[in-house]
Amino acid sequence: ASQPRLIAVTMIDEPARGEHFGGQVAAPVFARVMRDATRLLDIPPDDIAPLLPQNEQFLTRVHTADLPPVIRP
């Protein structure tokens, strides 16, 4: 993020089912929490166009129809 507004730490105490690597246990939880937090706080994604190959420009569009509605308190 070029202008970070959030920080989060995800720690799983005694993970179940034999999974114990961060990518298997903590990363999915972190991703869901941060995805929802950025959506609720209206934090837009960084401009990723410079990171994409030139023939993949169609990937820069956000398809908002695929996103669940934002519910505000």
C-alpha positions in Angstrom: 0.0 0.0 0.0 1.3 3.4 -0.9 -0.6 5.2 1.9 -1.3 2.6 4.6 -4.2 3.4 7.0 -4.5 0.0 8.7 -2.3 -2.4 10.5 -3.3 -5.9 11.6 -1.7 -8.9 13.2 -3.3 -12.4 13.0 -2.3 -15.0 15.5 -3.9 -18.4 15.8 -3.4 -20.2 19.1 -3.3 -24.0 18.7 -4.6 -24.4 15.2 -6.7 -27.4 14.5 -6.5 -30.2 11.9 -2.7 -30.4 11.9 -2.2 -27.2 9.9 0.4 -24.9 11.5 1.9 -22.8 8.7 0.9 -19.1 8.6 -0.1 -19.4 4.9 -2.5 -22.1 5.7 -4.0 -20.8 9.0 -3.5 -17.1 9.6 -3.3 -15.7 6.1 -6.9 -16.5 5.1 -8.2 -14.9 8.3 -6.0 -11.8 7.7 -7.1 -11.6 4.1 -10.8 -11.7 5.0 -10.5 -9.2 7.9 -8.5 -6.7 5.8 -10.7 -7.1 2.7 -13.8 -6.2 4.8 -12.1 -3.4 6.7 -10.9 -1.7 3.6 -14.3 -2.0 2.0 -16.1 -0.6 5.1 -13.6 2.3 5.4 -13.8 3.0 1.6 -10.1 2.6 1.2 -9.5 2.3 -2.6 -6.9 -0.2 -3.9 -3.6 1.1 -5.2 -3.2 1.7 -8.9 -2.0 -1.7 -10.1 -1.8 -0.9 -13.8 2.0 -0.3 -13.8 2.5 -3.8 -12.3 0.5 -5.6 -15.0 1.9 -6.6 -18.4 0.8 -4.4 -21.2 -1.4 -7.0 -22.8 -3.3 -7.6 -19.5 -4.9 -4.1 -19.1 -8.4 -5.5 -19.0 -7.5 -6.8 -15.5 -7.4 -3.3 -14.0 -11.1 -2.9 -14.1 -13.1 -3.7 -10.9 -16.3 -5.6 -11.4 -18.4 -4.2 -8.6 -21.3 -6.5 -9.5 -19.3 -9.4 -8.1 -18.8 -7.7 -4.7 -21.2 -8.1 -1.8 -23.0 -4.9 -0.7 -21.4 -2.7 1.9 -23.4 -2.5 5.1 -22.8 0.6 7.2 -23.7 1.0 10.9 
